[in-house]
């Protein structure tokens, strides 16, 4: 702690830009707890689930101001209402990341059974780094930016770069802390974004549409340019369209924790 305090005194300005090395691989442990409440007419149901997975980020190419990454989500266990459930299939996407940390292009997994949706991709984007401020920041500084993440094309071809923002983020450099052995700048983030999800419930296709609010915290190893932990607490309130549940609503409350397990450069 003394070393971190001295570093803060000597260099009170911090660079929060994400950095990648050629052939770098990062592995994170993901734990996601979700409480889903569905209301349709007078009927109401709820479900508690926990997903444990490994998230692997591999640097494919660094060219000019962009970095190409492969992100692989490998579930290891899933429980629903305390009972073991079938583990989802592994999912993989390829991301092109600009120098400011924005995802500019997403390539889906082609013929995979369960490709990641745009909202799921946004949940994993903090593994690249915190929202980048206009410049270097001091402890306590605040900044904001709009967010937009393209969804993957099911054909495996790159999806187009979005032309309109899909949400807003308010960030604050909240603290300096040693996390998992790394000197970290802790960035607190509040996010508001529209969410659209397509789901099949009871054999009927449903569209869920609404707004999600989230409070997140990223512990960012500023000397390496690597997120060490990402924690998020979110709630999405969605209206149901389509099927017999037309006019109903869904509330999804999620707590997510991602922790760096391993970082290697081959």
C-alpha angles and dihedrals in degrees: 000000000000091000091052092048091051091048090052091052093047096044110022092169118081134203110217096182115132115240131199134189126212112271091007119157125195125187124197132185112230125202116178124180116191133185111196119191119186123192122187117167108313093337121096131180135177137194134192118206138175124200122192116190146153117242115201124193117193125185107230101174141353112203123166110306096346135078125201116212135183113216117196123187112198113183115211101180141005129189128186118197089344096308127109114255133190111286112244120244121267112268129205136185136172119228131196110207125196123219091262091059096255119138105236101174138021128194115197129220096263110220097011114138096230113026116189115263124226092258091051090050091052089054089059098040092089086070086073091056144280120301103286116245122222089262141337113326139212127223109285096022119139132207139163140206141174120252133217127166123181118227121236120264111241089222091063093246119126114275118232122265108259117248099203133050118252101197149350133251129200113196136187131186093232108173150342114242142158107243123181088343096308128113101241140188107218112218119194114205134188116196135190119186141155114250129203120181131175114212137170112224121178090350093304124113112236132184117216116199132173145090132305127205119196139179114203139177124203121193101205122194094220096189091058099029091234131130109233100185134008120192124181137179113191143166126198121193110199135180120220122232125179132031127036092314092066109147095021127118140228128205116196117190113187136183114193132184125185120184128185109243103170139004121188137169111207 
